[in-house]
Amino acid sequence: MLDHHFHLEFDTERGLQEQLRQALLDTILAGTIPANEALPSCRRLSHRLGVSRNTVALVYEGLVEDGYLVSRPRSGYYLHDDYHDNGERMRSVIMHHESAGSSTEAPDWQRRFIHRPSHCQGVLKPSNWQDYAYPFIYGQLDNRRFPLEQWREASRRMLGGRRDRQWLSDRIDQDDPMLIEQLRTRVLPRRGIHARSDEILITLGSQNALFLIAQLLFDHDTRVGIENPGYREAVNVFESRGARLQFHEVDDEGMRLDAGTRESDYLYVTPSHQVPTGVTLSAARRRVLMEQLGQHDQILIEDDYDAEINFDRHALPALRAGLGSQRIIYLSSLSKPLSPGLRLGYLVADSDLIDELRALRRLMYRHPPSFLQHQLAQFLAQGHYDRHLRLYAEESRRRWECLNRSLEKHLPECRRISTEHASVFWLEAPAGMDTQRLAWRASQYGVLIEPGFQHFFDRVPPRNFLRLGFGAIDAERIAPGIEQLARAFGH
């Protein structure tokens, strides 16, 4: 009988019907229910699991309606005929797989690889960062800040009975026109950018945009200038195309511009808040940079990754907003202020380039999911996105101030390099401090920090820098978290 071995581990964050249905389906598909034996009655299974009889009845009826069970009057619920041989089929598949595996030799995949992405160095971040009491991690958000009710409303609006359902169709290589219009009229003007619809492409985040650009424009003869320290994953993407990378130092005015930067075919820059330092490219250097693009036939890749989470009231406009914008490929993210897991971004460039990028994207995945694009478009059109950004900015400003005060009080020996109200803190610890070892000690106090050496491209990177984020940690935990970090400093 099913109720002899059927057990349900209840999850308080999921509904009982959902959990019971999934558990029963797993049992049905695994083939462990006898073909001609009735399932436990609603009363019996409800008593066995400690749930209401009505819950079990609703799940049973749902499985009947969907063709997994049949109901026999005055007898009970039984497996549908289509699932009678499930157990035998599963055993047959397993036996066939085991016998095939024993008689054939697995291919030598190591010999066949022409590229090893797994060998690329990334910025190490623990997947269990939420288990830390004080996660000063960058690039993650406090999930409780997600505007769930407004997101649901956008979804309900989409799914309304009289609504156009174009998002169900394959658009081949086109993006949702409503989302493009919202970007063009609501999002980009905030950064001073005015673009036509044919100059905008939706991407699966900024990382995807960089991959598309590199795939289309870079080869072994391409010279690309990059900030040092800088964005490690951009380097990985560009190196995968064999591009010749030229690294340029960063100071408190952003990337230094010298004879070396004029030799590159492309320059990859994060001018709003430099990655990882959070420094803003100064107005003077912006002018010089824009002048040299035309003089030396260069293209600038402007990664405005934190445009939507920039809470600096005096933020400079995007470089793409000024004269010479035709030489700038602009990219940003729509998901950073909402949820990193949404993976939606956009790219702005001349229409000729966008056409080819769109064709390349079609070869890879055609277009980002239409449903997600249209839901975000509805979210924007109803003003929910703007409201969320206002609340996000207020809360981020409060957290920044709290973290800044705590650092000044408990870690005065660390010099803050990042610009006022940047979305990250880049700190220089005293000489001789190894922040990788510090990170291990801090973890013993429940504090998660990011050692800075990973962002440098020198043969021997400096070891006394660290990066602190404040988007994922409770505001009330910032001060005690820095106190614990100070303890790790003095350990």
N, C-alpha and C positions, 0 to 999 in steps of 0.2 A: 504493500500500500504506500501511496505517496506520502501520507502524513507520518509514516514511521521514520523517514529520513529527510523529509523536507524541512529546511530551516531558513529563517529569514533574519538577516542582520539589519535592523531598522536604522535608517539614516534620518535624523531629525530635520535635515534640510530638503528632503524629498517627500512627496505625498505617498500615503500608504498604498493607494491604488496603483500608482506608477511602479513602486517597488515590488508589489506582489505580482503584477502583470509581467514585469521583466523576469522575475525569478521563475514563474511558471513557464514562460517562453523558453528560458534557458534549459529547463528540465525537459520540455517537450522536444526541443531541437537536439538535445543530447541523446534522446532515445531511451531514457530510463523509466518511462511510464509504460506499464504493460498495456498491450494493444486492446485487449478485450476486458479490461478491469475498470470499473467506475472510479472516477476521482473522488476524493473525500467530499462528503456533502458540505454545503455552505456552513451549516451549524457546526459540524465536526472540525473543519479546517479553521473556522473563526475561533473556536475554543482552543485548538492546538496552537495557533499563532498569537492569540490574545488581541485579535482585532474584531471589529464589528461584523456581524453576519451580512449586513448590507454591502460592506466593502468587498467581501468575497464574492457575493452574488453579482455585483456590477462587473468585477473582473472576469468572472466566468462567462457572463453574457457577452462581454466585449470580445472574448476569445472565440466564442461561437460565431458571432457576427463576422469576424475576420477569417473564419475558416480553419481555425486550429483545433477546435473542439466541436462536438455535436451534442445536442441535448436530447435525451430519450425520456419521454413522459413516464413518470412514476418509477424511473430507473436511475437517472442521474446524468452526469456529464462524462463523456468518453472522448478519447482521441479521435480526430478525424481520420478517415481511411488513408489520406495522403501521408500521414506521419506514422503509420503502423510499423514500417520497416526502417525507421530512422536509426535505431540502435545498430541494426545489422549493417546498414550502409556506412555508418561511422566506423564500425570495426573493420569493414572491408577496405575503406579508404586508408585507415591507419596501417593495416597489414600490407597493403599494396605499397604505401610509402616506405615502410620499413624494408620490405623486400627489394624495392628499387634502389634504396639507398645502399643496401649491402652489395648489390651487383654492379653498380656503376660508380665510377670514380668522380668525385666532385671536381669541377674545373678549377684551375689555378687562377683565381681572380687577381691575385697580386701581380702576376705577370701581365695581365691584360690592361691594368689601369694606365691611362696616359696622363692622368693628373691626379693628385692626392689632396683634395680639399680637407681631409681629416688632419693633414699635417700643418694646415694654416693655424697660426697662433691667434686665439681669440681673447677677449676680455673675460676672464673667469668670473662667473657669478654662480653661487650655489643655487640649485633648483629648489631647495627647501628654505629659501630666504624667509618665507613667512613663519618659519619655526623660531626665528630669532626674536628676542624681546625688543631689540633696538636695531631694526634694519635700515641703516643709512645707505641704502642701495639706490643707484641711479637707474632710471629707465623703467621702473615699476611704480604702480600706483596703489593707493589705499582703495580697495574695491568698494568700500562703503561710500565713496564719493561718486560712484557711477550713478547717473540720473536714470534709475531703472524705470520709474513710473512714466517719465517722458519718452523713454525708448519704447516702452510698451505701447504708449499712445500712438507713436509713429507707426509701429507694426500694425495696430488695429486699423489705423487709417488706410494703410496699404491693402489690408485684407478685406476691406469693406466690400459688400456684395456688388455694388454698382461701380466699383473702381476699375480703371483700365489695368489689365494684368500683363502689360508688355514685359515686366520683369521675369515672367515665366519663360520667355522666348530666348533663344540663343541670338545674341546681337552680332555674331560673327567676330567683328573687331571693333565695334562701336561701344561707347560708354553711355551710361544713363544720361539723357539730355537734361533732365531736371537737376541732376547733381552737377553737371558741367555749368549750368546757368547759375546755380547757387554759389559755386566757386568763383565764377566770373564776376558776379554782382555783389556778393556778400563777404566772401572770405579774402580774396586777393586784394581788394581795395584797402583793406586794413593794413596791408604791407606796402601800400602805394603802387600796386601793380594793376595795370589795365591790360587785359588780354582778350583776344577773340576766342570763340569756342573752338576753332580749329588749331589753337595754340596750346591746348590743355589736354593732358593724357592722365587717366587714372591708373595708379600702380598699386601693387601689393606692399605698400610702405616704401620708405626712402631707400632701404637696402635693395629692393627690387629695381627701383629707378636707377641706382648706380650700376647694377648688373646690366640692364638694358643699354645704358649709355656706353659702358665699356665694351660690350659685345658688338655694338654698332660702329664705334669710333676708334677703338684702340687696337694696336697690334705691336709687334716687337720693335717697330721704329718710332712709336709714339712716346714723346717725353711729357711726363705729367708731374707738375709741381704740387707738393703736399706739405701741410703744416707738420711741424715736429716740436712737441708731441702732437698727436693727431688721432683721427678716427681709424682704429685698427682694421675694422672690417672693410672700409673703403680701400685700404692698402691691399688687403687680401683679394678683393675683386679685381683691382687693377693689375696686380701681379699675375692673376690667373690668365690674363690676356697677354702676358709677356711685356707689358709696358715698362718703359725705363723710368723709374721713379726718382725724383729729385726732392730732397727734404729741405725745408726751410724753417729756421728757428722762429719761435713765438716769444714775444715779450708782452709788456702790459698794454701795448697798442695793437696786439694781434700779430699776424704773420709779417715778418720783416721783408721788405721789398728791396732787392738789390739786383746786381747784374745776373745772378743765378736765376731769379724768377722770370727774367726776360727771355731766357733760353728755352722755356717750356712751350709745348704746343697747347697744353691745357693746364689750368690751375684749378685745383680742388680746394675750396675755402669754406669755412663755417664762420662767416663774418658777424652774425648777430651775437652768438655766444660760442666762442671757439671750443671745439671738442679736443681735449677734456677740460681745459682751463676755465671756461666760462668768461673769457676776456672778449670784449667787444672791439672789433676793428675800428680804429679811430677815423674820424672824418678826414683828416689829412691823408692817411694811407689809402682811404677809399678813392680820393681824387687821383692820387698817383696810380693806383691800380687800374682805374677806369681809363686813364690816358694811355697806359702802356698796352692795353688790350688791342687797341686799334693800331698803335705804332708798330707792334711786333706780331700782328696777325694771330692773336691768341684767343682761346675760348675759355671762359670762366664757368666752372660748375659751382653754383651757389647752393649749398646745403643749408636751408633755413629750417633745420629739423625741429627747433622748439618755438617756431613762430606762433603757434596756437597756445603755448603755455608761457609765453613771455609776458610777465606781469610788471615789467619796467615801464613806468608811465612816460619815460623820456626815451623810449627805444627809437633808434634810427630806422628809417625805412629800408626795405630790401634794396640790394644793389640793382636788381632787375627793374626797380622803379625809376632809375635815372636814365640819363642819356647813354647811348651805346648798349641798350638792353638786348639788341640783336645778337650780341656776342656772349650773352649769358644764358646758361641753362639753369633754370630755377627748379628746385625740388623741395618738398616739405611733406609733412604728415598730418593726416586728419585724425588719427587714432591716439596720438600721445596724450591729449587731455581727457580722453574718454576711457580707453583701455588699450594697452599695447597689443592685446590679442586680436583686435579688430583688423589689423594689418591693412589699412587703406591709406594711401598717400596720393600725391599728384605731382605732375611735372609740367613746367611751362617753358616753351621754347618756340622758335620760329616754326611756322606750319610745315615747311619742307622737312625739317628734322622730325617733327611730331608724326608726319605721315610714315616715315621709315621706322620710327620707334613703334608705331602702332602695328605695322606689318610684322616687325620682329616679335612683338608681344603675341600676335596672333599665332605664330609658329610655336610659342611656348605654352600658352594657356588661354588664347583667344582674348579674354577680358576678365577682370575681377568679377565675382559673382554679382549678377544683376540685382538679385534680391537685396543684398547688402548695400549696394550702391543706392538703390531707390529708397531703402529705409533711411539711410543717412541723409538723402536729399529731403525727405519728408521731415526729418528731425531738424534740419537746417531751416526749411521753409516755415516751420511753425514757431521759430524763434527759440527753440529749446537749446540749441547749440550756443547761441549768444548768451543766454541766461546762464548756462553751465560755465562758460568761460569767465563770466563776471564773478560767479561764486568761487570758481577755481582760483582766479587771480587774487581775490580777497584772502582766501585761506592760505594760498602759497606765500603771499606777502607776510602773513602772520607767522607762518612756520619759518620763513627765512629770517625774520627778526629774532625769533626765539633761538634759532640755531646760532645766529651771529652773536647774540648776547652770551649764550652758553659757552661758545668757543673763547670769547674774550675773557670770560671769567675763569674757566677751568683749564684752557689750553692757550694761554697768552704767548707761549713760545712758538706756536705755529703761525706762520704768516699766510693770511688769506690773499690769494692772487686774483681770484675771480672778480668780475665786475660787480658793482653794487646791484643787488636784486637779480643776479643771474639765476638760472634754474639749477645750479649746482655749486658746491663749494670745492675749490681746488686749493689745497693747502701745502705749504712747504714746511716740513718738520725740521728740527735742528739737524745740522750735519752729523752724520754718524748714525742717525736713526734709520733702521731698515723697516719700512712700513709693511713689508710682507710678513716679517716676524711679528710686528705689531698687530697685524690683522689676525694672526693665529692667537696671540694673547688676548686680544679684544673678544674673540669668539668665546673664550672661556667665561667671559662676563655677559654673554648674550648680545654682544655688539657686533654688527656686520659692517665692515668698511671695505673700501676698494683700494688696494695698493696702486700707486701711480706708475710704477716702472713699465707696466704692460702697454702704456700709451706712447712710449718713446721708441724711436727707431734707430737709436745709436747702438753701436756694437756693445758698449757697456753703459746701459741706461742708469740714470741716477736712481737711488733707492729711497730717497727721503721725501717723496711726494705721495699724497693720498687724495682721493675724491670722495666727497660725501654728498649723497642725495637726501632729499627730505619729502619726497612725494609718497613714499610707501609707509612711513612711520607715523604713528599717532602723534598729534601735536603735543599731547601731554607727556609723551615719552621722550621728547627731544632732550630736555634739560637733564633728566636722570640718565639718559643714554650717554650724553657727553661726560657726565660725572664718572660713569663706569669706564668710558674710554680714557679719561684722565688717569684712572687707577691702573689701566693697562700700560699707559705711558710710563708710569712710575714703578712698574713691577720689577 
